[in-house]
């Protein structure tokens, strides 16, 4: 019994000294020989984390590249992107002679190796991106895992300055199960390199433009059971506003300008109230048609919505003003004359405030024809009665 325990201790010490997997030799520089050695030494241990001890954390190096920005949905507060995710880690103790085995790198099936459970915390739907069945394995034990991921992630969108808004969405990468003591996430490439490579391979040229990528390599999720190592990428996007400027802002400004210049129409020959009501009706139909272009959210109201509401309110106020002016023009004979003091305040003082020049004095004599006609009829009547 003592001999058996001694043999077990010797085997454990041998494994600790030589790593998770010991170096192996190939019988010939051929794929059959190399895969036969991997089948004997590495593939049976795919259920184990490739470290010498349970207390040793495994460093997972991650880097991403943004390939496409599919879209941003303001209603569901989500961001749809396509990224390339690269994970790298080392299998401790694994090595072979590249000259003896014929190669320094070989692609092996993914299901033959232990793969870290790195997930994106902001995922909203199931990952439907195409699966890559192979990973690269180097003769030094270095594993290179590169795969595309279609991401529909949650993003807190701030659309107050729509359509001139800039959004900052995060993608958090980390192990779903393993704590910080088991797996540590390590930043691969810098944010400048990620942005440069992403701009070189970006395939979409739509509504959104990628303007920046920032990285927080020291992010951690702390729970009562333990802490999780995470790396958080911030993707900064800017909206291209030309579509909304051409389809929303410019037509609205044109309608407001036409409404303002409608005061220059002569009230006697043109019914200005009907013209303004037609403008209001057209502006309402315009807003109903373009309603699908406007974002909808329950948190904040975009400034462009406030602009449209104020424009409609100004049109309605302009119509009410036209009705008031028309009423004053055609019903002035029914009211008494304006008091002298009010005429002085308006024509002498308020006119200066609104930069209205004073009316020049004229030498012409104004004759009230209606009063002259009344006096003439009275004189004729008096003359006729005197003769009679």
MOSULKA-V703695 format. One record per pair of residues at least 12 apart in sequence whose ideal C-beta (glycine too) atoms are under 8 Angstrom apart, sorted by the first residue. I is the first residue (numbers start at 1). J is the second residue. D is the distance in whole Angstrom. If there is no record, write none. Layout:
i=I j=J d=D
i=I j=J d=D
This chain:
i=15 j=52 d=8
i=16 j=52 d=6
i=16 j=53 d=7
i=18 j=93 d=5
i=19 j=52 d=6
i=19 j=92 d=4
i=19 j=93 d=2
i=19 j=94 d=7
i=20 j=45 d=7
i=20 j=48 d=7
i=20 j=50 d=5
i=20 j=51 d=6
i=20 j=52 d=6
i=20 j=91 d=6
i=20 j=92 d=4
i=20 j=93 d=5
i=20 j=94 d=7
i=21 j=41 d=6
i=21 j=42 d=5
i=21 j=45 d=7
i=21 j=50 d=7
i=21 j=91 d=6
i=21 j=92 d=8
i=21 j=93 d=5
i=21 j=94 d=4
i=21 j=141 d=7
i=22 j=41 d=7
i=22 j=93 d=6
i=23 j=93 d=7
i=23 j=94 d=8
i=23 j=95 d=4
i=23 j=96 d=7
i=24 j=37 d=5
i=24 j=40 d=8
i=24 j=41 d=5
i=24 j=96 d=6
i=25 j=37 d=7
i=25 j=96 d=7
i=25 j=97 d=7
i=25 j=100 d=6
i=26 j=96 d=7
i=26 j=97 d=7
i=26 j=100 d=5
i=26 j=101 d=4
i=26 j=102 d=7
i=28 j=102 d=8
i=29 j=99 d=7
i=29 j=100 d=7
i=29 j=101 d=6
i=29 j=102 d=3
i=29 j=103 d=8
i=30 j=102 d=6
i=31 j=102 d=8
i=31 j=106 d=8
i=33 j=101 d=7
i=33 j=102 d=8
i=34 j=96 d=7
i=34 j=101 d=5
i=34 j=102 d=7
i=34 j=103 d=7
i=34 j=106 d=6
i=35 j=106 d=8
i=35 j=108 d=8
i=37 j=96 d=7
i=37 j=101 d=8
i=38 j=108 d=7
i=38 j=112 d=8
i=38 j=137 d=8
i=41 j=94 d=8
i=42 j=91 d=7
i=42 j=94 d=6
i=42 j=112 d=8
i=42 j=113 d=8
i=43 j=112 d=5
i=43 j=113 d=8
i=45 j=114 d=8
i=46 j=111 d=8
i=46 j=112 d=6
i=46 j=113 d=6
i=46 j=114 d=5
i=47 j=114 d=7
i=48 j=114 d=6
i=49 j=114 d=6
i=49 j=178 d=8
i=49 j=182 d=7
i=50 j=89 d=7
i=50 j=90 d=8
i=50 j=91 d=4
i=50 j=92 d=6
i=50 j=94 d=8
i=50 j=114 d=6
i=50 j=141 d=8
i=51 j=92 d=6
i=52 j=92 d=5
i=52 j=93 d=7
i=55 j=181 d=7
i=56 j=92 d=8
i=57 j=180 d=7
i=57 j=181 d=6
i=57 j=182 d=6
i=57 j=183 d=7
i=57 j=184 d=5
i=58 j=89 d=6
i=58 j=116 d=7
i=58 j=182 d=7
i=58 j=183 d=5
i=58 j=184 d=7
i=59 j=89 d=7
i=59 j=90 d=8
i=59 j=184 d=5
i=59 j=186 d=5
i=60 j=87 d=6
i=60 j=88 d=7
i=60 j=89 d=5
i=60 j=116 d=5
i=60 j=118 d=7
i=60 j=175 d=8
i=60 j=183 d=6
i=60 j=184 d=7
i=60 j=185 d=6
i=60 j=186 d=7
i=61 j=87 d=7
i=61 j=88 d=4
i=61 j=89 d=7
i=61 j=186 d=5
i=61 j=187 d=8
i=61 j=188 d=5
i=62 j=85 d=7
i=62 j=86 d=7
i=62 j=87 d=6
i=62 j=88 d=8
i=62 j=118 d=7
i=62 j=173 d=6
i=62 j=185 d=6
i=62 j=186 d=7
i=62 j=187 d=7
i=62 j=188 d=6
i=62 j=231 d=6
i=63 j=86 d=5
i=63 j=187 d=8
i=63 j=188 d=3
i=63 j=189 d=4
i=63 j=194 d=7
i=64 j=83 d=5
i=64 j=84 d=7
i=64 j=85 d=6
i=64 j=86 d=7
i=64 j=171 d=7
i=64 j=173 d=8
i=64 j=194 d=6
i=64 j=233 d=6
i=65 j=83 d=6
i=65 j=84 d=4
i=65 j=86 d=8
i=65 j=194 d=7
i=65 j=197 d=5
i=65 j=198 d=5
i=65 j=201 d=6
i=66 j=81 d=6
i=66 j=82 d=8
i=66 j=83 d=5
i=66 j=194 d=8
i=66 j=198 d=4
i=66 j=202 d=7
i=66 j=210 d=6
i=66 j=213 d=7
i=66 j=235 d=7
i=67 j=81 d=8
i=67 j=82 d=5
i=67 j=83 d=6
i=67 j=84 d=6
i=67 j=148 d=7
i=67 j=198 d=7
i=67 j=201 d=6
i=67 j=202 d=7
i=67 j=203 d=6
i=68 j=81 d=7
i=68 j=82 d=4
i=68 j=202 d=7
i=68 j=203 d=5
i=68 j=204 d=5
i=69 j=81 d=6
i=69 j=202 d=7
i=69 j=204 d=5
i=69 j=206 d=7
i=69 j=208 d=5
i=69 j=210 d=6
i=69 j=237 d=7
i=70 j=82 d=7
i=70 j=204 d=7
i=71 j=206 d=7
i=71 j=207 d=7
i=71 j=208 d=8
i=72 j=155 d=7
i=72 j=157 d=7
i=72 j=167 d=7
i=72 j=207 d=8
i=72 j=208 d=6
i=72 j=237 d=7
i=74 j=157 d=6
i=74 j=159 d=6
i=74 j=295 d=4
i=74 j=296 d=7
i=74 j=297 d=6
i=75 j=295 d=8
i=75 j=296 d=6
i=75 j=297 d=7
i=76 j=124 d=8
i=77 j=154 d=6
i=77 j=155 d=6
i=77 j=156 d=7
i=77 j=157 d=6
i=77 j=297 d=7
i=78 j=124 d=6
i=78 j=152 d=6
i=78 j=153 d=7
i=78 j=154 d=6
i=78 j=155 d=6
i=79 j=151 d=8
i=79 j=152 d=8
i=79 j=153 d=5
i=79 j=154 d=8
i=79 j=155 d=4
i=79 j=167 d=8
i=79 j=169 d=5
i=79 j=235 d=7
i=79 j=237 d=8
i=80 j=150 d=8
i=80 j=151 d=7
i=80 j=152 d=5
i=81 j=150 d=8
i=81 j=151 d=5
i=81 j=153 d=7
i=81 j=235 d=7
i=82 j=129 d=8
i=82 j=148 d=6
i=82 j=149 d=7
i=82 j=150 d=5
i=82 j=151 d=7
i=83 j=148 d=7
i=83 j=149 d=5
i=83 j=151 d=6
i=83 j=171 d=8
i=84 j=146 d=7
i=84 j=147 d=8
i=84 j=148 d=6
i=84 j=149 d=8
i=85 j=118 d=8
i=85 j=146 d=7
i=85 j=147 d=6
i=85 j=148 d=8
i=85 j=149 d=5
i=85 j=173 d=8
i=86 j=144 d=7
i=86 j=145 d=7
i=86 j=146 d=5
i=86 j=188 d=7
i=87 j=116 d=7
i=87 j=118 d=6
i=87 j=143 d=8
i=87 j=145 d=4
i=87 j=146 d=8
i=88 j=142 d=7
i=88 j=143 d=7
i=88 j=144 d=6
i=88 j=145 d=7
i=88 j=188 d=7
i=89 j=116 d=7
i=89 j=142 d=8
i=89 j=143 d=5
i=90 j=140 d=8
i=90 j=141 d=5
i=90 j=142 d=5
i=90 j=143 d=7
i=91 j=113 d=8
i=91 j=137 d=8
i=91 j=141 d=4
i=91 j=142 d=8
i=91 j=143 d=6
i=92 j=141 d=7
i=93 j=141 d=7
i=94 j=140 d=8
i=94 j=141 d=3
i=95 j=139 d=6
i=95 j=140 d=6
i=95 j=141 d=6
i=96 j=139 d=5
i=97 j=139 d=7
i=98 j=139 d=5
i=101 j=139 d=7
i=103 j=139 d=8
i=104 j=138 d=6
i=104 j=139 d=5
i=105 j=136 d=6
i=105 j=137 d=7
i=105 j=138 d=5
i=105 j=139 d=7
i=106 j=136 d=8
i=106 j=137 d=6
i=107 j=134 d=4
i=107 j=135 d=7
i=107 j=136 d=6
i=107 j=137 d=7
i=108 j=134 d=7
i=108 j=135 d=6
i=108 j=137 d=5
i=109 j=133 d=6
i=109 j=134 d=6
i=110 j=132 d=7
i=110 j=133 d=6
i=110 j=134 d=6
i=110 j=135 d=6
i=110 j=145 d=8
i=113 j=135 d=6
i=113 j=137 d=7
i=113 j=143 d=7
i=115 j=135 d=8
i=115 j=145 d=7
i=116 j=175 d=6
i=116 j=178 d=8
i=116 j=183 d=6
i=117 j=175 d=6
i=117 j=176 d=5
i=117 j=177 d=6
i=117 j=178 d=7
i=118 j=173 d=6
i=118 j=174 d=7
i=118 j=175 d=6
i=118 j=176 d=8
i=118 j=185 d=8
i=119 j=173 d=8
i=119 j=174 d=7
i=119 j=175 d=8
i=119 j=176 d=5
i=120 j=149 d=8
i=120 j=151 d=6
i=120 j=153 d=6
i=120 j=171 d=6
i=120 j=172 d=7
i=120 j=173 d=6
i=121 j=172 d=4
i=121 j=173 d=8
i=121 j=174 d=7
i=121 j=221 d=8
i=121 j=230 d=7
i=122 j=151 d=8
i=122 j=153 d=4
i=122 j=154 d=5
i=122 j=155 d=7
i=122 j=169 d=8
i=122 j=170 d=7
i=122 j=171 d=6
i=122 j=172 d=6
i=123 j=151 d=7
i=123 j=152 d=7
i=123 j=153 d=6
i=124 j=152 d=5
i=124 j=153 d=6
i=124 j=154 d=5
i=125 j=152 d=5
i=127 j=149 d=6
i=127 j=150 d=7
i=128 j=150 d=6
i=129 j=147 d=8
i=129 j=148 d=5
i=129 j=149 d=5
i=129 j=150 d=4
i=130 j=148 d=7
i=131 j=147 d=7
i=132 j=146 d=7
i=132 j=147 d=4
i=132 j=148 d=8
i=151 j=171 d=7
i=153 j=169 d=7
i=153 j=171 d=6
i=155 j=167 d=7
i=155 j=169 d=4
i=155 j=170 d=8
i=156 j=169 d=8
i=157 j=295 d=8
i=157 j=297 d=7
i=158 j=300 d=7
i=159 j=295 d=5
i=159 j=297 d=6
i=159 j=300 d=7
i=159 j=302 d=5
i=160 j=300 d=5
i=160 j=301 d=8
i=160 j=302 d=6
i=160 j=303 d=6
i=161 j=302 d=7
i=161 j=303 d=6
i=162 j=239 d=7
i=162 j=244 d=8
i=162 j=294 d=8
i=162 j=295 d=6
i=162 j=302 d=4
i=162 j=303 d=7
i=162 j=304 d=6
i=163 j=239 d=6
i=163 j=241 d=4
i=163 j=243 d=8
i=163 j=244 d=4
i=163 j=245 d=7
i=163 j=248 d=8
i=163 j=304 d=7
i=164 j=239 d=7
i=164 j=241 d=5
i=165 j=238 d=8
i=165 j=239 d=6
i=166 j=211 d=7
i=166 j=236 d=7
i=166 j=237 d=7
i=166 j=238 d=5
i=166 j=239 d=8
i=167 j=208 d=8
i=167 j=236 d=7
i=167 j=237 d=5
i=167 j=238 d=8
i=167 j=239 d=8
i=168 j=234 d=6
i=168 j=235 d=7
i=168 j=236 d=5
i=168 j=237 d=8
i=169 j=234 d=7
i=169 j=235 d=5
i=169 j=237 d=7
i=170 j=232 d=5
i=170 j=233 d=7
i=170 j=234 d=5
i=170 j=235 d=7
i=171 j=232 d=7
i=171 j=233 d=5
i=171 j=235 d=7
i=172 j=219 d=7
i=172 j=230 d=5
i=172 j=231 d=7
i=172 j=232 d=5
i=172 j=233 d=8
i=173 j=185 d=6
i=173 j=230 d=7
i=173 j=231 d=5
i=173 j=232 d=8
i=173 j=233 d=7
i=174 j=219 d=8
i=174 j=221 d=7
i=174 j=228 d=5
i=174 j=229 d=6
i=174 j=230 d=4
i=174 j=231 d=7
i=175 j=228 d=6
i=175 j=229 d=7
i=178 j=228 d=8
i=179 j=225 d=8
i=179 j=226 d=4
i=179 j=227 d=7
i=179 j=228 d=6
i=180 j=220 d=7
i=180 j=226 d=7
i=180 j=227 d=5
i=180 j=228 d=6
i=180 j=229 d=5
i=181 j=226 d=7
i=183 j=229 d=6
i=184 j=229 d=5
i=185 j=217 d=8
i=185 j=229 d=5
i=185 j=230 d=6
i=185 j=231 d=5
i=186 j=217 d=7
i=186 j=231 d=8
i=187 j=215 d=6
i=187 j=217 d=4
i=187 j=231 d=6
i=190 j=215 d=7
i=191 j=213 d=5
i=191 j=214 d=5
i=191 j=215 d=5
i=194 j=213 d=5
i=194 j=215 d=7
i=194 j=233 d=8
i=195 j=210 d=7
i=195 j=212 d=6
i=195 j=213 d=5
i=198 j=210 d=6
i=198 j=213 d=7
i=206 j=240 d=8
i=207 j=239 d=6
i=207 j=240 d=5
i=207 j=243 d=7
i=208 j=237 d=5
i=208 j=238 d=7
i=208 j=239 d=6
i=208 j=240 d=7
i=209 j=237 d=7
i=209 j=238 d=5
i=209 j=239 d=8
i=209 j=240 d=6
i=210 j=235 d=7
i=210 j=236 d=7
i=210 j=237 d=6
i=211 j=236 d=5
i=211 j=237 d=7
i=211 j=238 d=5
i=212 j=234 d=8
i=212 j=235 d=8
i=212 j=236 d=4
i=213 j=233 d=6
i=213 j=234 d=7
i=213 j=235 d=6
i=213 j=236 d=7
i=214 j=233 d=7
i=214 j=234 d=4
i=214 j=236 d=7
i=215 j=231 d=7
i=215 j=232 d=7
i=215 j=233 d=6
i=215 j=234 d=7
i=216 j=231 d=7
i=216 j=232 d=4
i=216 j=233 d=8
i=216 j=234 d=7
i=217 j=231 d=5
i=219 j=231 d=6
i=219 j=232 d=4
i=243 j=293 d=8
i=244 j=293 d=6
i=244 j=304 d=8
i=247 j=290 d=6
i=247 j=293 d=6
i=248 j=290 d=6
i=248 j=293 d=6
i=248 j=294 d=8
i=248 j=304 d=7
i=249 j=304 d=7
i=249 j=307 d=8
i=251 j=286 d=6
i=252 j=283 d=8
i=252 j=286 d=7
i=252 j=307 d=7
i=252 j=308 d=7
i=252 j=311 d=6
i=255 j=279 d=6
i=255 j=282 d=7
i=255 j=283 d=5
i=255 j=286 d=7
i=255 j=311 d=8
i=255 j=315 d=8
i=256 j=311 d=5
i=256 j=314 d=7
i=256 j=315 d=7
i=258 j=279 d=6
i=259 j=276 d=7
i=259 j=279 d=5
i=259 j=314 d=7
i=259 j=315 d=5
i=259 j=318 d=6
i=260 j=318 d=8
i=262 j=275 d=6
i=262 j=276 d=6
i=262 j=279 d=7
i=262 j=318 d=8
i=263 j=318 d=8
i=263 j=322 d=8
i=267 j=325 d=7
i=267 j=326 d=6
i=267 j=329 d=6
i=272 j=322 d=5
i=272 j=326 d=7
i=273 j=319 d=6
i=273 j=322 d=5
i=273 j=323 d=6
i=273 j=326 d=7
i=276 j=315 d=7
i=276 j=318 d=6
i=276 j=319 d=4
i=276 j=322 d=6
i=277 j=319 d=6
i=279 j=315 d=6
i=280 j=312 d=7
i=280 j=315 d=5
i=280 j=316 d=7
i=280 j=319 d=7
i=283 j=311 d=7
i=283 j=312 d=6
i=283 j=315 d=6
i=284 j=312 d=7
i=287 j=308 d=6
i=287 j=312 d=8
i=347 j=359 d=8
